[in-house]
Amino acid sequence: MDLIRATLTLPMALAGAMAVHVLAARAIKAVAWSVSPLAVGEPQAYVYERDVWRTAEPGAMHVVAAAAGAGALFWIAGLLQSWWMVLLALLGWAGAVAFDLMSWQRVAVSANNLWFQRGWGQKVHQVAFENIRDVAIEERDERGFTLRRGLNNRICRLQVRMKDKRVVALPKTDAHTGLADVEEVANQLRQRLRHLEDRESIKRSQQRGSEAAREAAEAAPSGDAELRRALRKLRAQATAPDAPKAVKLKNES
């Protein structure tokens, strides 16, 4: 009977610890997005983040293993009916949530910058649009394991190529559930880059027009200057013509 109870309660303990972990981590992350956004000084338009429970990546699976370990401790505490084991299991579960937040990877795009962070409390990286050459979405099959899809997984992420030819690989996430969010961030980036290119094109056209006008003025023939001086002299004579000399008449009286 004890063996049957132990066998039945193990998956229940694991599932319960994982489910509470998911709810708690999502709630904390939602609050963190509102009180600690990535963008500074401007509102962020679109975001995406790594889905820990669906992304077939070693870092994400470590978080899942930590939550499962906390559930195993709860199971052992129930078998032994030990309060100190329950306390240990609670500490393990809290540690798993903290580990999740420490490895939280997220991306945001605002009006003028791209932002990303690898771990809550870690450095927030800021990339100005003026330094970005183009963006692309990488999507591929992944051999890692997830509880939802086993070994049949796909991951995706945003890749940013800089003008100095460096490639910035942003956090990966599950392609089945997160691809739409990644595409929204990519489309916003492409739209802003096109806007910058149009503005730079107009600026270059204006500069070329100004330079052409200046060169034309400098290359004007010298005869034009003499012609302009002659015209000014004629206009002056027309407005103040020379009066003829007076003629002295004889006095016949």
C-alpha positions in Angstrom: 0.0 0.0 0.0 2.8 2.4 0.9 4.6 1.6 -2.4 1.4 2.3 -4.4 0.9 5.6 -2.5 4.5 6.6 -3.1 4.2 5.8 -6.7 1.0 7.8 -7.2 2.1 10.8 -5.1 5.4 11.3 -6.9 4.0 12.6 -10.2 1.4 14.6 -8.2 4.2 16.3 -6.2 6.3 17.0 -9.3 3.3 18.4 -11.3 2.1 20.5 -8.3 5.6 22.1 -7.7 6.0 22.8 -11.4 2.5 24.3 -11.9 3.0 26.6 -8.9 6.4 27.6 -10.2 4.9 28.5 -13.6 2.2 30.7 -12.1 4.6 32.4 -9.6 7.3 33.1 -12.2 4.8 34.5 -14.7 3.3 36.8 -12.1 6.7 38.1 -11.0 7.8 38.6 -14.6 4.6 40.5 -15.5 5.2 42.8 -12.6 8.8 43.2 -13.6 7.9 44.2 -17.2 5.7 47.0 -15.8 8.0 48.3 -13.0 11.3 47.6 -14.7 11.0 47.8 -18.5 14.0 47.5 -20.7 13.6 50.8 -22.5 14.7 53.9 -20.7 13.4 57.3 -21.7 11.0 56.1 -24.3 8.1 53.6 -24.3 8.8 50.1 -25.6 6.6 49.0 -28.5 7.1 45.3 -28.9 8.8 42.6 -26.7 9.5 38.9 -26.6 11.1 36.7 -24.0 12.4 33.2 -23.7 9.8 30.7 -22.7 11.5 28.6 -20.1 9.1 25.6 -20.2 8.9 25.3 -24.0 12.4 26.3 -25.2 14.7 23.4 -25.9 17.8 25.0 -24.6 20.1 23.8 -21.8 19.7 27.0 -19.7 15.9 26.7 -19.8 16.0 23.0 -19.0 18.1 23.7 -15.9 15.3 25.8 -14.5 12.8 23.0 -15.2 15.0 20.5 -13.5 15.3 22.8 -10.4 11.5 23.0 -10.2 11.2 19.3 -10.5 13.8 18.8 -7.8 11.7 21.0 -5.5 8.7 18.7 -6.2 10.8 15.6 -5.4 11.7 17.1 -2.1 8.0 17.7 -1.3 7.4 14.1 -2.2 10.2 12.9 0.1 8.9 15.2 2.9 5.4 13.6 2.6 6.8 10.1 2.7 9.0 10.8 5.8 6.4 13.2 7.3 9.2 15.5 8.2 8.7 19.2 8.7 12.3 20.1 8.2 12.1 18.3 4.8 9.1 20.4 4.0 11.1 23.5 4.9 13.9 22.3 2.7 11.5 21.7 -0.1 10.1 25.2 0.2 13.6 26.7 0.1 14.3 24.5 -3.0 11.2 25.8 -4.7 12.0 29.4 -3.9 15.5 28.8 -5.2 14.1 27.4 -8.5 12.0 30.6 -8.9 15.0 32.8 -8.2 17.0 30.7 -10.7 14.3 31.3 -13.3 14.5 35.1 -12.8 18.3 35.1 -12.8 18.2 33.4 -16.2 15.3 35.4 -17.6 16.1 36.6 -21.2 14.0 39.3 -22.8 14.0 41.7 -25.7 12.3 45.0 -26.4 12.2 47.5 -29.2 11.3 51.2 -28.8 11.2 54.2 -31.1 15.0 54.6 -31.5 16.7 51.6 -29.8 16.8 47.9 -29.4 17.2 46.5 -25.9 17.9 43.1 -24.5 18.9 41.5 -21.2 20.1 38.1 -20.1 19.0 37.7 -16.5 17.0 40.0 -14.3 19.3 42.4 -12.6 22.0 42.0 -15.3 23.2 44.6 -17.7 20.6 45.9 -20.1 22.2 46.2 -23.6 21.1 49.1 -25.8 21.6 49.1 -29.6 20.8 52.3 -31.5 19.0 51.9 -34.8 21.7 54.0 -36.5 24.2 51.3 -35.9 22.1 48.4 -37.3 22.5 47.3 -40.9 19.7 44.7 -41.1 17.8 42.1 -39.1 16.8 38.5 -39.7 14.9 35.7 -37.9 16.7 32.5 -37.4 14.4 29.4 -37.0 15.7 25.9 -36.8 15.0 22.4 -35.3 16.5 21.8 -31.9 17.4 18.4 -30.5 16.9 19.4 -26.9 14.1 18.0 -24.7 11.0 19.8 -23.4 8.1 18.4 -21.4 5.5 19.6 -24.0 7.1 18.3 -27.2 9.7 15.9 -26.1 12.5 15.8 -28.7 10.4 17.4 -31.5 11.2 21.1 -30.9 12.0 24.2 -32.9 13.6 27.4 -31.7 13.8 30.9 -33.1 15.5 34.2 -32.4 16.3 37.6 -33.8 19.7 38.2 -35.4 20.9 41.7 -35.8 23.8 42.6 -38.2 25.6 45.8 -37.3 27.2 48.2 -39.7 30.6 47.1 -38.5 29.7 43.6 -39.7 29.2 42.2 -36.1 26.2 39.9 -35.6 24.3 40.2 -32.4 22.4 37.0 -31.6 19.5 37.8 -29.3 17.8 35.3 -26.9 16.2 32.2 -28.3 12.6 31.1 -27.6 10.2 28.4 -28.7 9.2 28.8 -32.3 5.8 27.2 -31.9 4.6 29.8 -29.4 7.0 32.7 -29.6 7.6 33.2 -33.4 4.8 35.7 -33.7 6.3 37.9 -31.0 9.8 37.7 -32.6 8.3 38.7 -36.0 6.6 41.7 -34.5 9.9 42.9 -33.0 11.6 42.2 -36.4 8.9 44.1 -38.4 9.1 47.1 -36.1 12.9 47.1 -36.5 12.7 46.9 -40.3 10.1 49.7 -40.4 12.3 52.0 -38.3 15.4 51.2 -40.4 13.5 52.0 -43.6 12.4 55.3 -42.1 16.0 56.1 -41.2 17.2 55.2 -44.7 14.5 57.5 -46.3 15.5 60.4 -44.1 19.2 59.9 -44.9 18.4 59.7 -48.6 16.5 63.0 -48.5 19.4 64.6 -46.5 21.9 63.4 -49.1 19.8 64.8 -52.0 19.6 68.1 -50.3 23.3 68.2 -49.8 24.0 67.3 -53.4 21.6 70.0 -54.6 23.3 72.7 -52.4 26.7 71.6 -53.6 25.6 71.7 -57.3 24.2 75.2 -56.9 27.3 76.4 -55.2 29.5 74.9 -57.9 27.4 76.5 -60.7 27.7 79.9 -59.0 31.4 79.6 -58.7 31.8 78.4 -62.3 29.9 81.4 -63.8 31.9 83.2 -66.6 33.6 86.5 -65.8 31.7 88.2 -68.6 28.5 87.9 -66.7 30.0 90.1 -64.0 30.9 92.8 -66.5 27.5 92.6 -68.1 25.8 93.1 -64.7 28.0 96.2 -64.1 27.0 97.6 -67.5 23.3 97.0 -66.8 23.6 98.8 -63.4 25.3 101.8 -65.2 22.5 102.0 -67.7 19.8 101.8 -65.0 21.6 104.6 -63.2 21.6 106.8 -66.3 18.0 106.1 -66.9 17.0 107.3 -63.5 19.3 110.3 -63.5 20.1 111.2 -67.2 22.8 113.8 -68.0 21.1 117.2 -68.8 22.3 119.0 -72.0 24.4 122.2 -71.6 22.5 125.5 -71.5 22.6 127.7 -74.7 23.2 131.5 -74.2 20.8 133.6 -76.3 21.7 137.1 -77.7 19.9 140.0 -76.1 18.2 141.8 -79.0 16.6 144.6 -77.1 
